[in-house]
Amino acid sequence: QALLVLAGMKAFLGQRIPWLGMALVFAATTVFSFTILATGQSLWWSLSITQGVAGLVMAYAAWIAWRARPPTGGAALALMTAVLGVAAVVALARSASILPVDISIAQLQTANEHWLMATLLLVVAEGFAMLVLVNSTLRDELAKLADFDPLTGLLNRRGLRSRLRRLMPPPITEHMPSDVAVALLDLDEFKRINDQHGHQVGDEVLAEVARRLRSGADPGALVARTGGEEFMLVWPAASGEAEATGELLRMLVGGSPV
């Protein structure tokens, strides 16, 4: 179960699943456990070792989830990290509590039953955390689709409008923003590119233009595709600087062919 959780976390995050390593861990644990049973050792030794390995795998999955958290937000991944961390602690504690050393069989059975109940509850918690994580990811993807142009990765009209409200607060506020520059760009004779070379080439031109605009825009600028071949940039700029930046953007787009 722990190895499946690890594989699921890797797949969800788009990371390579270490199938070979997981298979080796599973095979080594299985062989070791059966060897203990075959040599007449107690079943509790085998169970303890299995739970110890499961705890380490869960701890590794929790570490992966923690590292994947974005700089801001990431509450769903933080929840998953917490659940996997608790599961790792429970598995390791169960492993230690059922070691058949100076303890009666009745005590071992009682301890194992308590930890088994905690393990089952954590399986439910892991499922709930995964649902929260999936829903959060879907919500973020829908928000991105609503605010960003899928071809160029730039803001669309809706995304630009919502961010303009935050960039330009009402005049009644005490702290007014600095001067705001606006640049409107239109690709001349873009229809001819589509007619002569096809829409796929036209899409590649739009994507390259968007890349050039992003490279030349100020770090805090809003860069949007507002129409078919129309773009808009909005950025804070001191008086007199906007024209120079606008000319730089024009040269970045028109200075060399795509």
GUBAPA-684259 format. One record per residue: z, x, y of N, C-alpha, C, O in turn. Coordinates in pm, whole numbers, plus 50000, padded with zeros to 5 digits. Each point is the difference from the previous one (the first is absolute). Layout:
ZXYZXYZXYZXY
...
# end
This chain:
500005008349880500004991750120500005008750126499304996850096
501465013949904500065008850116498655006650025499585001450115
499745002849779498695006150016498984990050054499125003750078
500984983749881499104989750053500274997650148499064998050078
502205002149961500344998650142499415011550080499464997950109
500665014349840499435011650067498494998850014499465002750107
499864993249786498554998550006499604989150099499045001650075
501724987449926499704989350095500185004350144499194996450086
501865011349942500235004950135498895009450044499524999350113
500085009749797498915009250030498704992350030499305003050096
500404987149819498784992250019500044992250130499004999250071
502144995049961500124992150123499785008750123499384995650097
501125016649901499875009050114498665007450004499755007850091
499404989549809498705006549997500055014649958499095007650032
501974996349898500145013749956499535001449855499934990349925
499765021950038499545002649863501154998049902501095005450019
498674986949877501024997549899500025011649902498975003049939
502165003650043500075011649909500114995549855501065001049938
497834994150007500054994649865500435010649898500784997149909
498705014950106500335010549903501495003250005500665000849896
499875001150222501425003050013500884988849947501005002449934
498614985250097500764988549951499954999349847501014997249935
497815005550008499884999749854500865010849935500604997849895
499455013950168500815010849946501494996650006500745002749906
499694991250206501404996150012500344989549895501055000849935
498074989450049500244989449900500045005849859500884996649921
498165012250047499945005849866501215008749973500594999449892
499795008950206501145008949979501294992249982500825003349914
499374986250166501214991849988500044992949866501054999449934
497804995350025499934992749872500285009449883500804996949911
498545014650089500185009549890501455004849995500585000849892
499995002250222501375005050005500984989549949500935003049926
498844984550116500904989249957499924997749850501024998649934
497765001150013499864997749857500515012049920500504998349889
499375013550166500545011849932501514999049987500575003549897
500084991950208501454998249996500394989949894500955002149925
498304986850068500304989949899499725005349859500764997349907
498155010350081499645005049866501005010149947500165001549879
500515005450211500985010149957501384994149981500985007349982
499114979450022501264993549973500954999050119501174996549984
498325006650134500854998950119500174985350037499304991349949
501635006250141500294986450042498864994050080499325006950077
500474980049905499014992850080500315000950148499094999450083
502185002149952500395000450140499465012550070499714999650120
500165011349808499405011950059498554997350041499575003850108
499714989849803498594996950029499894990750121499155002250086
501694987549920499964990650112500395006850131499424997450105
501575011449887500455007050119498895008950057499795000350121
499525006849792498925008850046498864991850061499455003750104
500214985249832498934991550052500354994850138499155000050089
502094995549930500414994850130500035011250106499684997650116
500715014249844500005011150093498605003250051499805002050120
499224998349789498625002550040499504988650089499325002550099
501024984949866499594988750083500585001050140499324996750098
501925007749914500625001550130499285010450085499804998050120
499815013149819499285010450073498634995150045499565003150111
499754989449804498694994550037500154990150115499195000150093
501834991449902500254990550108500315007250131499544995950107
501245014849885500325007850119498735005950060499865000550123
499225004149794498735005550048499164989050067499395002450104
500584985749837499274988850060500604996250135499264996950094
502075003249916500664997150128499645010350105499784996650116
500165016049844499655010750093498574998450051499725002350118
499374993549792498614997750040499924988650101499305001150101
501424988049873499994988750092500585003850136499504995750103
501555012549897500625004250126499045008750082499914998450122
499405010649812499065008950071498814992450056499405004350098
500244984449841498824992550043500284990850118499084993550050
502175005849994500314991150113499255004450125499935012050028
499524978550049499335003650125501035004150105501184997149984
498385009850123500945004450103500774988550064501185001350033
498154987449985500664988150056499884988549900498994998749931
502034993250063499984988949906500305004749859500865008649979
498434986049926500185004049862501244994349935500565006049908
499884982250139501214994049944499814996549853500945001249921
497864994450041499754996249861500105012249908500584999249892
498875012050152500105012249918501445005149997500445005649899
500294992650211501415004050001500794991649900500895005249932
498804981850061500664991349902499695004549858500895000649915
497845002450059499625004649867500695013049966500435002149887
499675006950212500695012749978501454997749960500515006349908
500154984550164501414997149971500174994449860500905004149927
498234986450034500114993949868499765010349890500735000549902
498245007850115499715010249900501115010549995500335005149893
500254998150221501115009450002501214994849926500645007349924
499684979950098501134993849928499714999749850500885002449918
497864994450047499624999749858500165013849936500435001149886
499225009350189500175013649948501475003249978500365005849898
500484990550197501455002649988500574992549880500815005449924
498784981950061500514992049889499585005949866500815000749907
497935003750082499525005849874500765012849967500385002249885
499835006250215500735012549976501464997349967500585006749914
500034983450154501384996649970500134994149860500965002749928
498064989250033500004994549865499875011049897500664999749896
498485010250134499825011249909501315007649979500335003949888
500414998150222501255007649989501104991949932500845005549929
499154981250094501114991849949499904997549851501014996449938
497805005350001499854997149857499885012749917499554999649885
500835011750172500055012149919501134998849897501144997450037
498565004349836501024998249896500935012049989500055006849898
500704995650210500925011450004501394994750034500244995150110
500685006049792501394995750021500084985550047500764996950093
498484994349845500014985850037499674991949877499205004149916
501424984450073499804991649882498694992350009499424998450108
500124996949775498774992149997500144987250081499064995850066
502114997949929500234987750076499885002650149499424991950073
501125019349972499905003450142498555003150040499554996350109
499745010449802498585002750027499204987250013499184998650090
501074992049819499284987350004500314992250127499114994150061
502165005849978500394992850122499335006150123499464992950084
500595020449926499385006850115498504997650004499424997750106
499945002949777498564998149994499624985850041498994998150068
501804991949891499714986250037500084998050151499174993150059
501835013050004500144998650146498825006450072499424993950091
500225018349869498885006650066498674993449969499095000150082
500804994149797498774992949965499814987850089498874997050042
502224995849989499904988650089499555004550140499164993550062
501405017549986499595005350130498535004149998499294998050099
500265007649790498605004149989499074988050006498965000550067
501404988749864499174987950002499934993950139498954995350043
502175004850028500004994850137499125008550091499324994850089
500685018249888499175008950081498524998249971499175001950089
500484994449789498604997149969499524988250085498885000250052
501974989649962499674988750087499895004650145499094995850072
501845012849971499975005050137498735008350026499434999250109
500155008549793498785007950015498784990950017499135002850082
500824986349841498914990550015499984993650137498944998350060
502254998049990500104994150134499565010150107499264996450091
501205016049897499625010350098498505002549999499405002150105
500004997549776498565002049992499244988450067498995002350065
501514985449918499384988550069500085001650150499034997550072
502135006849977500165002350144499035010850047499404998750107
500465011849814499125011150037498544995650003499265003550093
500324988949808498614995249996499734990550115498965001050066
501984989749961499814990650110499935007350134499204996450086
501645013749932499995007750124498685007350018499465000550110
500025005249781498725007150008498864990550033499145003150081
500864985349855498954990150027500084995250145498974998050064
502245000149985500164995650140499475010650096499354996750099
500935016049872499505010850086498475000749995499365002250103
500074995849779498555000549988499354988450074498965001850064
501644986349929499464988650073500085002250150499074996650073
502055009149972500145002950143498955010150045499454998950109
500285011149806498995009950035498624993750004499215003050090
500484988349814498714993350000499834991250123498894998550052
502214995749995499944991150116499805007650130499414994750093
501085017749915500005007450127499025011550005499775005550107
499634998449779499155011949998498614996649947499844991449913
499185015550140498624998749954499835007849870500235012149999
499384981649892499935007149871498935010949995500125009349921
498844989850161498935009949995500405013050068499795010849944
500804988250174500305012050079501475004049995500345011350033
500534979549925501425002950003500624998550137501195002450016
498014993750085500524998050135500624986150011499814991449914
500935006550194500514986750028498854990350020498955003750051
501244983749908499054989750035500494992850127500985004250061
498344985249979500374993250125501424994549992500765000750097
499604993749788501354994349986501055010950009501004998550070
498785012649858500975010950004500135006150137501105003550042
497774997850029500055005650135500774990750094500825004650080
498934982549908500674990550089501515000149981500764999750097
499685000649778501444999949975500665012750050501134999550048
498195011749942500595012650047499925001550151500825007050060
498214986750002499925000350146501204993250063500475004050106
500034985749827501174993150054501215009250005500824999250091
499285009849809501125009450001499775011550096500955005450057
497784998449962499695011150089500154996050147500365008350083
499354979049949500004995450138501004988650016499614988449991
501685014650032501014989550015499784992150129499265004450087
501384984049925499844991950122500455007650123500845009049990
498624987650129500345007250122501454998750042500495008150079
500224981949870501374998050045500955010249940501155000850042
498405007149859500895009849941500285011350098499185002850088
501955003549897500405010650093499185012749980499645006750096
500074996649779499305012549970498524997149976499614995549892
499605007050209498574997649989499325011649928500435011550017
498534986049904499305010949935499175007850101499754995450111
499835016549849499095007650084498654993050003499784990249929
499315015050155498674994050007499384999649862500175009249920
499104980250053499364998249870498505000750019499434993050084
499925015449837498555001450004499384992149886500564999149891
498274995250137499264992249901498575005349995499345001450103
500185001549777498625004549982499294990449905500494997249890
498374998050153499154991449918498765008049962499335005450088
500364995249784498875007949953499074991349917500434991749920
498275010550101498984992649926498955009949952499545008450078
500074990849796498995009249946498614994850036499614989149960
499645019050115498674995950043499044999049882499985008749913
499254980750085498924998049902500515001249856499315005349913
501894989650063500565001049865499214991549901499925003349881
499504985650167499244991349911498835007449938499604997149887
499845012650186498855007549947500425008549880499215002049908
502045002950092500485007849885500044991349876499565004149893
500984983850122500054990849886498604996349952499744999249879
499344998550216498654995749963499235011249930499254997449906
500915015050139499215011049945500635006249875499295004449910
502054995950085500675007449892500854991249909500475004649896
499744983150141500804991049917501434999050050500505008750071
500164980449890501364997450048501025009849944501025002650064
498735003049818500955009849946500075012350088501095005250027
497754999650019499985011450092500654996050132500735008050060
499014979649986500654995350122501505000049988500715003550095
499804992649789501455000249978500545014350004501085002450055
498175007049888500435013950003500045005450144500885007950035
498174987750047500005004150141501234994450071500655007250076
499664980349900501184994050063501285007249959500875002550083
499235000849789501195007049952500125013850064501115004450032
497765002649986500035013350062500354999050148500745008350053
498734981650014500364997950141501494997450014500655005350090
499894986649821501444997250003500805012949980501015002050067
498555006649842500705012649977499985008650126501015006250034
497854994450034499905008150121500884994450112500625007550075
499444979349934500854994050104501465003049973500765003050092
499644996149782501405003049967500335014650031501105003150048
497955005849923500285014350022500125003350148500745009150036
498564983550051500055003050142501004991850078500265003050117
500304986749821500934991250072501375006450010500385008449918
500374987750185501375004650014500844995049883499674989749941
501415017450024500834995949885500524985650011500134993149899
500165002350222500544986550016498974989550031500354988850036
498365014549950498944990750037499804989249894500235002349881
499354986150165499594989349909498485000849988499304999250100
500205002349779498575001149975499594988349913500564997949892
498474994350156499644987649931498494998549991499265004850086
500314988649810498614995449990500024985150034500524991949923
498915004650190500104986350049498784991749967500034987850017
498915018449935498794992749965499185008049901500495009749943
498264986350038499155006949903499905014950028500355008149914
499164995650208499925014250038500765002550129499675009150076
501354982849948500785001050123501415004949968500634995649903
499855013550180501325006049981500784999250131499434999050108
501895001549879500864999550117501185009349979500605000249892
499735007550211501165008849997500894996850118499534997650111
501775002349865500994997550104501075010749986500525002249891
499805004550220501015010549992500665002050136499364997650103
501905006649900500665003250127499355012450060499835010249932
499824989050195499335011350065500385000350147500044989750066
500235022249983500275001650143498724997650078498905001549948
501274994950179498854997050085499085012150009500455011150026
498254986749951499025010750009499695006749868499005007149990
501824990849908499765006549871499124991749906499415005349906
500524981850121499304991149907498515003449992499434999749891
499945003450223498565002849999499695012249915499025000049925
501805010450086499755012149922500134997249851499205004849920
501824987450043500184996749858498864991349951499515001849888
500064988750195498874991549962498735007949978499254997249907
500495012750179498825008449983500095008449874499005002249931
502225002650038500205007749876499684991249878499325004549907
501164983250094499714990849889498504997549988499474999649889
499864998650224498564997649996499265011849940499074998249922
501355013950116499345011949947500305001949851499145004749925
502064991850034500325001249858499104991249916499595003949890
500104984250160499164990649925498525003750013499275000549901
500295001950223498575002050024499535014450007498805002650010
502135006849985499635014050017499285006149883499265009750018
500924985249863499325005449880499644988449909500734990149994
498175011049936499564988749914500894998449878500675009449957
499334978749990500714997249876499055003249884500374998449884
# end
